[in-house]
């Protein structure tokens, strides 16, 4: 069901991204309430770094997780008020580490012994002691339903346990870094029960690691990876169940700070991508609808290999397909420019197609410059008064932004 404000905005000009910032704020508040004391909520900025979204999330998140110098620069330029709580990701350059120090990064997630040495060197150059978490590729059994697995198997992410063991004695000669704990993002696409079980496994491993080396474990970051169901948009991650299970983990380890880093599961539901049908044609017995825009605007279906859910606003009076199904494609000169295959709908030239669940890993991961079509408009709906910048300048609360 498309909210009325989104429907109105979708009809007022396209292609466009439509962000309902009040919906985002309500969802973030619900997530925050579900988490027990002792759990810090970080937003993984890679999911969607739009400044208006960052502003809407600010009251509900402890901080942001960034994964590049570019994200650090964007954070500074966006006017975001949330601190950069963590700098993760493999292959950090010396320049990025220095930028992170200058940008006030609170924790560096160290991916190797080499990177630990580089962080110490950069910290010494500015005379600031930095807190670090060791990112470890913890051996863990596969989790049913995981969309991506980043741990327990060969991976470029983090370090194997023996290398993590080697980091502890090395710290004695690295006075500009302070070991605070463990980071392990092991899988994505997990439901609440599986995600909480992974978190429990990571914490248990971290505590055994600390006991073996005689070092305190004050912080454990278990990453994100909360499931998002594009087949059934109404099926949501059970944050209440997840929070309840994390409470049991913390009860077992009093004084521990537990961090989570959701990205997609926070912002995906607040965004829509609206466009219009330019042409309807039949080829070798199959129907195709060509829409303005395509995967250079909305990369998600190509990246995940799925049919993106959408709703049709039947405003067109032109010719259409005689009968379903129909495949929705974009304007690019490649057969991979597909948004949805064999959709069970009728489409006419001029109809508006509105793709839901476009608030994460959508515009920001798309190959914008291929064929150099114009970018989509960005419209912000139901904007909270506290949201400054683009969210206020380009939006009317409760309705579409001016064109």
C-alpha positions, -999 to 999 in steps of 0.1 A, spaced: 0 0 0 15 33 -11 9 62 14 -12 90 0 17 115 2 39 91 -18 12 86 -44 8 124 -49 46 129 -51 49 100 -76 24 116 -100 41 150 -98 72 142 -118 95 113 -124 118 96 -122 123 105 -86 132 91 -53 106 98 -26 117 96 10 92 97 39 113 111 67 86 108 93 82 71 86 120 67 89 120 85 122 91 64 135 109 32 125 142 42 140 124 51 173 108 17 173 141 0 168 157 21 195 129 12 220 134 -25 213 170 -25 222 180 -29 259 203 -6 278 239 -15 270 232 -18 232 245 10 211 227 15 177 251 26 149 238 33 114 259 19 86 261 49 63 270 28 33 233 18 30 222 53 22 242 85 30 215 110 20 220 140 43 183 143 50 181 106 61 212 111 83 194 141 100 162 121 105 181 93 121 202 115 144 179 115 175 178 77 175 213 64 168 244 65 189 265 73 159 275 63 124 297 36 109 317 47 79 339 25 56 359 49 35 376 83 34 349 94 10 322 86 35 341 106 61 343 136 38 306 132 30 297 131 67 316 164 73 301 181 42 265 169 50 263 187 83 254 154 101 252 158 138 257 121 146 294 113 155 314 88 135 313 60 161 333 35 140 355 33 109 353 -1 94 361 -18 61 392 -35 47 422 -17 30 422 16 49 449 38 34 472 60 56 453 90 42 420 76 53 432 67 87 445 103 92 412 116 79 394 94 104 415 108 133 408 144 121 371 136 117 368 124 153 363 87 147 357 71 181 367 35 172 388 20 144 379 -16 134 413 -30 126 413 -56 99 449 -69 102 481 -66 122 495 -43 95 465 -20 99 469 -20 136 505 -8 131 493 19 107 467 32 131 493 34 159 517 53 136 489 78 125 478 83 161 514 90 172 517 117 145 489 137 160 495 128 196 461 112 202 454 77 217 429 58 196 405 30 206 405 -1 184 384 -32 180 400 -62 163 378 -74 135 380 -112 136 368 -138 111 354 -160 138 349 -197 131 311 -202 133 286 -226 118 266 -215 88 233 -199 96 202 -209 78 187 -182 56 219 -160 54 220 -140 22 257 -133 26 283 -150 47 314 -131 57 328 -153 85 338 -188 92 351 -192 57 379 -177 35 372 -140 34 389 -106 28 372 -92 58 389 -92 92 416 -115 104 418 -151 113 420 -159 151 458 -167 151 465 -132 137 442 -117 163 462 -136 189 494 -120 176 479 -85 179 477 -87 217 514 -90 225 521 -65 197 500 -39 216 526 -37 243 548 -18 218 520 3 204 513 31 230 490 51 207 463 25 204 440 10 231 425 -24 226 388 -21 235 373 -54 222 362 -74 192 342 -67 160 328 -95 139 302 -91 111 296 -127 101 265 -128 79 236 -108 64 200 -116 58 193 -132 92 160 -132 110 159 -121 146 165 -155 162 195 -162 139 209 -127 143 207 -129 181 223 -163 180 252 -150 160 256 -121 184 257 -145 213 284 -166 195 305 -135 189 303 -123 225 311 -158 238 341 -160 215 353 -125 224 351 -133 262 371 -165 257 396 -145 237 400 -119 264 403 -146 292 430 -164 272 451 -133 268 443 -117 302 428 -86 286 394 -71 294 367 -71 267 347 -39 273 330 -37 238 318 -61 212 304 -50 178 284 -77 162 277 -59 129 244 -57 111 228 -81 86 192 -79 97 169 -96 71 149 -76 46 124 -95 25 119 -80 -9 95 -108 -19 71 -100 10 76 -63 20 52 -67 49 75 -93 66 98 -73 88 127 -81 111 114 -87 146 132 -60 166 114 -68 198 125 -104 198 160 -95 188 162 -69 216 149 -94 241 176 -120 232 203 -94 233 192 -85 268 199 -121 279 234 -118 264 241 -87 284 227 -102 315 253 -129 312 281 -103 307 274 -73 330 292 -42 321 297 -51 284 289 -26 257 273 -43 227 271 -25 194 250 -33 163 254 -17 128 222 -20 108 220 -2 75 195 -16 50 170 -26 77 168 9 91 162 29 59 149 5 32 113 10 40 113 49 39 121 51 2 103 47 -31 115 51 -67 88 64 -91 91 64 -128 69 63 -159 63 38 -187 77 51 -220 70 21 -242 53 -13 -242 64 -38 -267 62 -75 -275 93 -95 -285 92 -132 -294 61 -138 -274 71 -118 -243 59 -84 -232 83 -56 -221 76 -23 -205 104 3 -210 105 29 -182 123 62 -178 154 55 -158 164 19 -149 191 2 -130 214 32 -133 190 48 -109 179 17 -89 206 -8 -89 191 -30 -61 173 -56 -83 204 -62 -105 227 -63 -74 206 -88 -55 192 -107 -85 156 -103 -76 124 -88 -90 119 -55 -72 84 -51 -58 63 -23 -73 28 -8 -76 12 6 -107 -6 39 -107 -27 35 -139 -27 70 -153 -16 62 -188 -40 62 -218 -16 47 -243 -14 11 -255 -3 -16 -232 2 -54 -229 -28 -75 -238 -23 -97 -209 3 -104 -181 31 -111 -175 53 -83 -184 90 -75 -177 99 -40 -166 132 -27 -180 150 6 -182 166 27 -209 201 12 -208 217 -6 -238 222 -38 -219 199 -68 -213 208 -66 -176 188 -34 -172 159 -53 -156 139 -41 -126 113 -69 -125 108 -100 -146 74 -115 -156 54 -93 -134 17 -103 -132 3 -69 -142 -9 -49 -171 10 -17 -180 2 11 -204 23 38 -218 22 67 -194 15 47 -163 35 55 -132 54 26 -116 64 30 -80 90 7 -66 89 4 -28 118 -6 -5 141 18 -23 156 35 8 188 15 9 216 3 -15 196 19 -43 207 53 -58 240 53 -40 252 20 -55 239 26 -90 262 32 -120 250 67 -126 271 77 -155 264 48 -179 247 64 -209 246 97 -189 209 99 -185 197 127 -161 196 117 -124 163 112 -106 148 140 -85 150 137 -47 119 145 -28 114 145 9 80 139 24 66 145 59 97 162 71 102 165 108 109 201 119 143 190 133 156 180 99 177 208 83 193 212 49 180 193 19 152 177 39 137 212 45 146 231 14 133 205 -11 102 193 7 67 202 19 56 183 50 29 158 41 32 162 4 54 164 -26 82 189 -29 79 218 -53 89 211 -89 
